[in-house]
Amino acid sequence: MRIPVLVGMTLVALWPGFARAVDKADFDLKTTEDLYKVCSVGPDDPLRAQALNFCEGFLLGVVSYHDQVTERRKLKRLICYPPTVTRDQGIQAFNNWAASHQQDQKYMNEPPVIGAVRGLASTWPCK
């Protein structure tokens, strides 16, 4: 039982070291992997501010569209986040999901909107 806790603590401590440099091509967002590169940009990356703003805007757009479509069409919600959730928590939720699915090319090659919904729904599933 202690080994998983230690591994988890180690990964959290090393998290900044896993961040990769982002380049302008990543902003094209063809795949969930591209979105993950943008949203997990490292603290020293020269495009950090732009990447995080882009990530936040993309995730906000996904959630806003999800909310409007499910409400207007009376569809089942896929993401049930609490009203107090912050944008930073949304980015972290997506990054946590993407990091844990990094080796699964089925998910990482999907369109970024699908990955965003999967990532947010994994943290805030609807019951």
C-alpha positions, 0 to 999 in steps of 0.5 A, spaced: 500 500 500 505 504 501 509 503 494 503 506 490 503 512 495 510 513 494 510 513 486 504 518 486 508 523 491 514 522 486 510 523 480 507 529 483 514 532 485 517 530 478 511 533 474 515 540 472 520 535 469 515 532 465 513 538 461 515 539 454 517 545 450 511 547 446 512 550 439 507 554 434 505 548 430 502 545 437 497 550 437 494 547 431 490 542 435 489 536 431 490 531 436 489 530 444 496 529 444 497 537 441 492 539 446 496 536 452 502 539 449 499 546 450 496 545 456 502 542 460 507 547 458 513 547 462 514 553 467 520 556 463 517 555 456 517 562 452 510 560 449 508 559 456 503 564 457 500 564 450 499 556 451 496 556 458 491 562 455 490 558 449 489 551 453 484 555 458 480 558 452 479 551 448 477 548 455 472 553 456 469 553 449 468 545 450 465 546 456 460 552 454 458 548 448 457 542 452 453 546 457 449 549 452 447 543 447 446 538 453 441 544 456 437 546 450 437 539 447 435 535 454 441 531 453 445 527 458 450 531 461 457 528 460 461 533 465 458 534 471 463 539 475 461 543 481 459 550 480 466 552 484 471 549 480 476 554 477 479 554 470 486 552 473 482 546 476 480 544 469 486 544 466 489 540 471 484 535 471 485 534 463 492 534 464 492 529 469 487 524 465 492 526 459 498 524 463 495 517 465 493 516 458 500 518 454 501 511 452 494 510 449 495 512 442 487 511 441 486 516 446 491 521 444 490 521 437 483 523 437 480 530 436 482 534 442 475 536 443 474 528 445 480 528 449 478 534 453 471 531 454 474 525 456 479 528 461 474 533 464 469 527 465 474 523 468 474 528 474 467 530 474 463 524 471 455 525 471 452 520 476 
